[in-house]
């Protein structure tokens, strides 16, 4: 696993530069409905979603940086669909940092197809020199029944962690963050606004996981 303190180090040095030596930094958040900002569907609260919260965190730490946080996520999409438009919709933004978040919906395509799609996106981004942060899934209401869908979510969580290790990229362990903050069933509604969408508090957990890589200079 990469060292959190070192993974973005050269980029963070650039982000600390002042005008006129600075440049625009692009962070792209690719995935499904969660980074899209869906709360209780069809309600979309972009400014309470983790890409926006992350943007604020980054700017607090790097006040001289020009930073774009670009959302290319689509509600209802899985990683196979996201990979199919990766060149045109994601790499076209010339990201410096890319986050991937698809596991909630990847249960619908299975582990093998998801792994193939994630690896294609990771490898293409790495060829372009992009720093990548993989996101394990946020929780959903299958937690209450601990049923097959919950078991599948655990499997996809493990797979994302393994992909991060195998490819030497960053990991934002959203699932682990939820696990640390939920000790009883009645804790979950604080972090879940819909059957499978986080509240702002849940989004904040994800933003903090990603923001740990953006260490202030």
N, C-alpha and C positions, 0 to 999 in steps of 0.2 A: 504494500500500500504506500502511496506517496506521502511525503511529509506535508502536513497542512501548512506549516510555517514556510515551506520552500517552494511549493508547487507553482504559485503565481509570482514568485519573487521578481523576475525581470520586468514583468508587466506592472507590478506595483510600483517599482522604481519609476517607470514611465508615468504612471498616474500621479505621482507626487510632484512632477515637474510643473512649473508655472509657465504661463504664456510669456513669450511666444515659442517656448521649447516644447509645449505640450501638444497632444493630438487627441482626436476623438477616439474613445474606447467603446466598442460595441459588445454588449452582453446579450446573447440570444437565448430565450427560454422556449424550448420546443417540447411539445407534449399534447396532453388531452385537456379535458375540461377544467382541471384544477389550476394549472397555470393560465388558462384562458380567463379565469376569474368567475366561473359559475359558482354560485352559492346554492340557494334553493331554486333549482331549475324551474323556469327559464331566467331567473334573476341573475344578472351579472354585476358584480361589484369589483370592478377593475382596481380601484384604489385601495381595496382591502386585501387584494391577492398578493401572493408572495413575490411576483416580479416587481410590483410597485414598492412593496415594503423593502425588498432588497435594494432597489434603486436609492431609496432614502438612506439606508444604512451605508451604502457605498459612498454617497455624497457627503455624509457626515464625517466619514473617515478621510475622504480625499476632496477637500473643498476647492482645489484648483483644477481638478480634472473635468473634462467634458465627457460625460458618460451617457450613452444611450442604452436603455434596457428594452429590447425589442421582443415582443411576444409573437411567436409563429405557431402557437398551439391552436388546436381546433377541438371543440367539445365533441365527445363521442369517438374520437379517433384512437386507433391503436398504433403500435410501432411499425407494423408492416405498411400501413397507409402513410405514416409519417416519413418513413424511409423513401417511399416512392416520390415524394415531393421535396426531398432533402436538398438536392442541388439547386432547384429553382427558388424555393421559399426560404431556405436557411443559409446555405453557403453564399448565396447572392448578397447577403448583408455583410459579408466579410467579418464574421465574429472574431473577437479576441478570446472570448469565453463563451462556451455553450453548455447549457443545462438540458438534460433529457429526463422526461418524467412521463412514463407510459404504462406503468405496471398495473394500475387499477383496471385498465381496459385490455391489457395483454392477456388476461385470463381467458378472453374470448378467442385468442388465436393459438394459445398453448406455448409452452416453454421453448420448444425447438424453433418455431417460427419467430418468436420474440427475440431469442438469442441471435438468430441470423440477422434480423433487422437492426438490432442495437449494434452489433459488431460492424455491419456495413456503415452505419452512420459514424461510429467511433473512428473507424479506419479512414474514411473519407475526410473527416475533420482533422485528424492527426496529419494527414498528407498536406493539409493546408496550414499546418502550424497552429491550429486552434487548441486552446486549453479546454478540457472537457470535465464537467462535474455531473456524475450520474446521480439521480435521485431515486432512492427507494420509495415505495408508495406510502402515502398517507393512509390512515385507517378508514374503514367504512363500517356500515352497520352489520356486516356479517360477523363482526367480533362478538355480538351478543349470542349467536347460535353456535359459533365455532364449527361451522358446517364445511362442506366441500369447497365453497368459494373462499372461505377464510384460509383453508389449507392451501389452496392455490395461491393466495396472496403471500403466504409465508414462503412458498416455493419461488415465486417471482422475486421476492425480497432477497432471498439467498442468491439467486442468479445475478441480480444487479450487483450485489457485493462482490461476487466472483468475477464479473466482467470488469469492475473497477480495478481489482487486484491484477487480473490477467493483462490488462492493457496499460497499467500504470497511470491511471487517470484519477481525478478527484471523486470523492463520494460524499454526498449529502444524505445522511441516513435519517430520512424523515420518519420511516417506520420506527427506528430506534428512539427518536425523539418523542413520538407519541407514546411508546412503551414506557419511557421514563416518567411521563407526566400522567399516565392513567394507571391507577392502582385498583380502582373499583369500577363497576359497570356504570354507576351514576356519575363518574367523572367524564365519560365520553361526550355527552351533550355539550360540554363547554367547548369542545374542539371540533364537533361535527354539526354542520348547519343543515345537512340534507343526508339522505341515505349514504351518499358517497362523496360529499364535498365538505371540506373543512370550513369552520368559522374563521373569523379574522385571527383568533387566538391560535387555531391550527395552522393557518398560513404563516403566522409569525414563527412558529417552530421550524417550518421549512426554510424561511428566509434566514433565520439565524444559523441553520446548518450550512447553507451556501455561503453566507457572509463570513463564516469563520476563515475562509480562504483569503478574504480581502483585509489583510492586516494593515492597519494604518502605518504610514511612513512618517 
